[in-house]
Amino acid sequence: MPATVRARMTLLYGGLFAVITLGVLSAVLWMQKRIVNDRVQDVPAHPNPVACDGVPEDMPCPPAAPVAPTPRFEFVEPGAGQGPKKVVGPEQFQDSLVGSQRLVILVAIVVITVLAFAVCWWLTGRLLRPLHSITATARRLSLSTLHERIALDGPQNELKELADTFDAMIDRLEKAVDSQRRFVANASHELRTPLAIQRTAVEVGLADPSPERLAEVRAEMLRNTLRSERLIEGLLVLAQGERGLDARAPVDLEAVVRQVVEDNAAAAERDGIAVAAETRPVTVAGDEVLLTRMAANLVQNAIRHNRPGGDVRVELSEEALVVRNTGPIVPPEKVDELFEPFRRLHADRTGSAEGAGLGLSIVAAIARAHGGDARATANPDGGLSVTVALT
């Protein structure tokens, strides 16, 4: 069974603490031994006693009989009480003192080592407790439990930062899954609607197969077929933009924008909308087909979602491509939703023949594929200002 992080941290830090303690106490024992040895050598010997008892003060004391020299230290055996003392020499006294100190230090090392491992085991358990919460939450995660969060309490440290980062990742994942679910539901609806209309037209037309009725059915089926083609084409372009670029080549963005404005001038004039373009020479590395589609979506959306007699202004600089238009009032809180697939201002899913609600989502996907981003702001007098920044 592999060792856990808690066991490895306990062995590592407890072992380091025990080794350091052993080194320090060994150094202390060596220093004490040196000090005791020096002090023992410096103690003077006791002189031989001289007997002067009973001698008058004005007479000198007689010399004492010579006696054998005695050791300079006296050591009392433990438990000797009032019994005779055992006299030992300096070497024996030093060895006995150092031995007792060594015994005490060895006992202290054992106790400190046991306490070190026990405290390290307890501390690592407390430190790793948030990781257990993160692990348990990660194991419970599935598409049906993306609402769960760790929500770790405590001081702002590395583990709290890890838990908050994990929660932020789950937030992004939950939003991505919700967006995918909406996309699938809306795409299913958009693809099913033309088929339902065609089926109804065929059933009604065959019920009364007159030449006039058949002509109406044919026209209706052609319109729905064209709508399905635009929807499928939009989905393919969106998928290509989300996938990224396979290769990059220099693209004259100014020429692309001016060509798109020229191609849509007739549609704008038919609706009474004035289109003005102010461009500068800009060259970017990317895919010319995708960039043309991005500019076309911006200009066509600005013309389509406008008011009679309104205007569209296209500005291209080295920093960004900006398309502004007049039109209905757009609530600021609804602006970001317009970049989601099949999202429209007044309804999520409609049977509009003019578009499938993929215009701005395609713009954003193509901008991301070129390393840029797309953002929009609501104009105070109505309409939108869409800015695409490319790198």
N, C-alpha and C positions, 0 to 999 in steps of 0.2 A: 504494500500500500504506500503510495507516494506521500512524503511528508507535507503537511499543510504549511501555509505561509506562517500561521501562528506558531507552529512548532519550530520552523526554521528561524524565525525572528527570536524566539525564546532561547534557542541554543546559541545563536550568534551573540546577542547582547548579554545574555547571562554568562556565556563563556568568556567574552571580553571583560566583563566586570570582574569575574573570578580571577582571571589572569592578572589584571591590573592590581586587584587586591593582594594576590599572592606576591607580586613583585614589590609592592609598597611595604608590606609587612616583613618580607625577607630583608629588604633594605634597612628597615627599622631594627630588626633583630641584629643585623651585622653592625650597625652603628652603636647599638647598646653594648654589644660585646666589646667593641673597641674602647668605648668610654669606660666600662668597668675595668678592663685590663689596664688602662692608663691610670685610673684612680687607685687601683690596688698597688701598683708599683710606686706611687707617690706617698703612700702612708708610712710614716717613720716607725721604727721598731721601739718597743718599750725598753727602757734601761733596766739593768738588774736592780732589784730592790736593795736598799741599805738599811740595816736594823739600827735605829737610834732611840729605841724606846728605853726609857729609864736613864739616859745619859744627860748630865747637866748641860745647861745651855752654853756655859763657858768652856766646855771641853769638846774636842772633836769626836765625831762618831767613828767607832772602829770600822775598819773595812769588813765588808761582808765576805763570807766565804764564796768563792767562785761557784757558780752553778751552770748547768748546761743551758745553752740558748733555747729559748721557747719560740714557737711560731707567733706571728704578729696578729693573727685573727682567731677569734673564738666563734664557733657556730653552734647554736643550740638546736639539737634534734627536735622536730615537732613532737609534741606530747611528752616531752621530757619532764615538764613541770619543775619541781624543785630539786630534781635529781642532778647528778654530776653532768658537767658540760663536756661535750666532745670537741676537743681542740683540733682544728684542721689548718693546713697551710693555705697560702694565697691561691695556688693553682686549683686545689680542691674546692675552695670557696667560689672561685670564679666559674668553674665548670658546673657546680651545683646551681648557681644563680642563673647562668645562661640556659641550663637545661630546663629549669622551671619556666623561664620566659618562653622558650621554644614550645613547651607544652601548651602554654596559654595561647600563643599565637596560632598553633595548629588547630586548636579548638575554635578559635575565632574565625579562621579561614573556612572551616567546615560550616559553621553557622552562617557566615556571610554568603557563602556559595549557595546554600539551600535557600536562604531568603532572596538572593538575587534571582535565581531561576523562578521562584514562586511569584515574585513581584513582576518579573518580565512576562510571565505567562498571563497574569491578570491584566497588566497594562496593554499587551498586544491584543487581548480579547476585546477590551474596550475600544481600542483604536480601530480594529477591524469590524466592529459591529455594523457601522454604516455600509460596509461592503456587502455584508450579508443581506441587508435590505435591498441594495441595488441588484444583487444576484437573484433574490426571490422575486422582485418585480420583473426582471428580465425574463425569468422562466415562465411567469404568468402571462406575458404579453402574447397577444394574437390579434387578428383583425377585429375580434369582438370585445377586446379589453384594452384598446388603445387609449381609453379615457383615464386609465390608472396612472398615477404619478408617484414618485418616491417622496417628494415634499419633505426633504430632510431638514430637521431643525438643528440649531446649534451655531457655534461661531463660524465666521467666514474663513475656512481653511481649505486645504487641498481636497479633502473628502467632500466638503459641502460644495465646492466648485465642480467636482466630478458629478455629484448627484444633480446639481442644477443643469449642467451640460447634458446629462442623460435625459432629464425632463424636457429640455428644449428640443432635443433630437426627436423625442416622442411627439412633441407638439407638431414639428414639421412633418413627421411621418403621418400623423393623424390627418393633417390638412391635405397631404398628398393623396391619401387613401380616399378621403371624402371627395376631393376633386376628381379622382379617377371614377368613383362611383357615379358622380353627377355626369361626367363625360359619357360613360357607358349608357346611362339612362337617356340622356339627351340625344346621343347619336342613334340609339335604337328608335327613339321617337321620330327623329328627323328622317331616318331611312324608311321607317314604316309608313309615314304619312303619304309620300308620293305613291307608294304601292296601293294604299287604301283608296286614294283618289282615282287611280287608274282602274282599279277593280270596279269601283262604283260607276265610273264612266262607261266601262265596257258593258256592265250589266244593264244600265239604263239605255245605252245605245242599241244593244241587241234586242231589247224589249220593243223598240220602235225603230226598226232599221230603215228609216227614210234617208234619202241622200243628204238632206239638211242636217238631220240628227247625226249621221255618220261623220259629217264634216266637223261638227262641234266636238264629237268624241275624239276625232283625230287631233284636232287642235289642242284639246285638253291633255291628251296623252303626250303630245310633243312638249308642251310646257312642263309637265311633270318629269318627263325624261330629261329635259334640260336642267331642271332643278336638281335631280339626282346626280347628274354629271358634275354640276358645280359643287355639290356637297362632297362627292367622292374625291374630286380634285382638291378641294380644300383640305380634306382629311389627309390626303397624301402629302400635300405641301407642309401641313402641320407636323406630320410624322417626320418628314425629311428635316425640317427645322429643329425639331427636338433631338434628332439623332446627331446633328452636327455636320460639319463640312469634311468631305473626303480629301479635298484639295483646295488650295487658294491661288488666286491669280489677281493681278492688278485690275481694278475696275474703275472706270471714269464715272464716278457717282453723279457728277453734274450732268453729263450727257444722258444718264439713265433717268434722272428726275425731269429734265426738260422733255425727253421723249414721252414720259408718262403724262405730263401735263398737256402736251400736244394731243396725245391720243384721246384724252378725256375732255378736251375743249368743247367738242360738239355736244356731248351729253350735258355739260354744264350750261352751255348756251341755250339748249332746249328747255332747261328748267329755269332759265333766267338768273343763273348764278355766275358771278364774276370771279375768275380765277387769276391770281397774280402770283408770279414766281420771282424770287430774288435769290440767285445762286452764285456760288464762287467755285473756282476749280478745286475739286477734291478728288483724290484717288485713294481707294481703300483696297485692302487685300481680302478677297472673298469670292463668292459665287455670283456671277452677273444675273443669272436667271432668278435666284432667290431675292437678290436686292431689287430687281425690277418688280417682282411680285410684291415685295414689302412696300415700295413706293406707290405702286398701283392701288394696293389696299388702302393706304392712307388717303390718297387723293379721292378714290371712289367713295370711301366712307364719308369724307368731308363733303362731297357733292350730294350723296344720297341722303344723309341725315342733316339736311339744311332747311332753311325756310325760303319761300319764293322771294326773289330779289336779294338773297343773301350773298355772301362772298366767301372765298377760300383763299388763304394766303400760304404760300409755300416758301420756306426759307432754308437755304442750305449753306452751312459754314463748315469750317474745319472741325468745329466742336460737335455739331449735331445737325440733324434734319428735323425741322419743326413744321408742322402742318396745323393751321388754325382755321376754324370755320365759325360761322354763325349758325344758330339753330335753337332747338328747344333747351330750356333750362335743365341742367344736369345736376342732381344733388351731389355734393362732394363725397358723401359716404358711398355713393354708387359707382364712382369712377373706377376704382380698382377692380370691381367685379366685371367690368366690360372687357377685361383682358382674359377672362375665362372662356373656354369654348362654349358656344351656343348661348352665351349670355347677351341679352338685349336690354335696352333701357327700361322698357315697360313690361316685358314678360320674359321668362326664362326660355320658353319654347313656344314658337309661333310658326304658323305656316306661311311666312313671308316668302314671296317669290323673288324678292330682290336679293336675298342673301340668307345664309344659314347661321349667321352669328359667329363666324370664325375669323372675321377680318382682323380685329385687334389681337386675338390670340396668335394668329399666324405672324403678325408683325413682331410681337414679343418673342416668339420662338426663333424667327430669323435673326433678330437682333442678338439674342443670346448665343446663337450659333456663330456669330461673327465677333463674339467677345464683348458685346455691348449690352445695353438695356433700353427698355422702352417705358416711358411713364407718361401720364396724362394729368391735366388739371382742368377743372371746370372754369369756363369764362364767366365773368360776372353777368354779362348780357346774354348769355346762352351759348351753346356750342362747347367744343373742346379744343384744347391745345395739346397735341401729341408730340412728344420730343423723343427722338431716337438718337442715342449716342453710340457711335461705332468706334472701335479701336483700330 
